[in-house]
Amino acid sequence: MKLLVVSGRSGSGKSTALHVLEDLGFYCVDNLPLPLLKELATTLRARTSSGITQLAVGVDARNVPGELEHFADVIQGVEAEGIQAEVIFLDARDDILLARFSSTRRKHPLSTRSRSLKEAIELERSLLDPVAARASLRLDTSELNVHELRETLSERLSGHESGGLTVLFESFAFKHGVPLDADVVFDVRCLPNPHWHADLRAQTGVDFAVRAFLDGKPLVEELYADISAFLVKWLPHFRGNDRSYMTVAIGCTGGQHRSVYMVERIAQGLLAELPHVQIRHRDLARKE
């Protein structure tokens, strides 16, 4: 049996994630008390007549106080039963979570008369730290709407069905923040910037003119070679350490030219080394 534990801070999209997993054929249970996780998984596996081979369980800060501190031990107990267990952790920036709760007028599960929404969001982060530390897949939903989250989660999970390490190469703009789900971050702001050329400003790193501008420049070629060599050397070690997913984030100032170019080029260059490669340009649609 395969077990996926879905967790994350309130407002990050856990319910949507469980709906996606249900569509993918998982038997889903939300807000399960952590001590019951092993019992549920072993019981469903024993009932062969149920036909359930994939289980997704939502675990969040609504658990009994103190239980989440033992999360790693609970997962180890599940794996000791021969059940394959992975953890998906969803998160978003504090300002985004504040805005989502304010717009929906929902009450945060940890907020009280004496604890503000901001304080509840910060408390939830600390309570869920043991779960986040065990996550094999982290998703930053700050810039995703519901439909984009469904598409992103479906793509990431379906890309891993055949096994091995799935690597997402993600471009981003430093002025909009580093992605929360990044495992490795590279900064390419030292490269020549097409933004300062009027004929290239409105184009992006996927356009021929921008690629032609950057191709062959000594600094670009040197940084490309260094990043590629680093990934070829070290990604197999992550794979050997039972990592199923990796996010390699490459950033520039505006997320339009240099980071997009480098993500596209490195991803294509490493296809032979990494059979499960995905690409995402987080800030490409932004125009500010």
Secondary structure by P-SEA (a helix, b strand, c coil): cbbbbbbbcccccaaaaaaaaaaacccccccccccaaaaaaaaaaacccccccbbbbbbccccccccccaaaaaaaaaaaacbbbbbbbbbbcaaaaaaaaaaaccccccccccccaaaaaaaaaaaaaaaaaacccccccccccaaaaaaaaaaaaaaaccccbbbbbbbbbccccccccccbbbbccccccccccccccccccccaaaaaaacccaaaaaaaaaaaaaaaccaaaaaaacccbbbbbbbccccccaaaaaaaaaaaaacccccbbbbbbccccccc
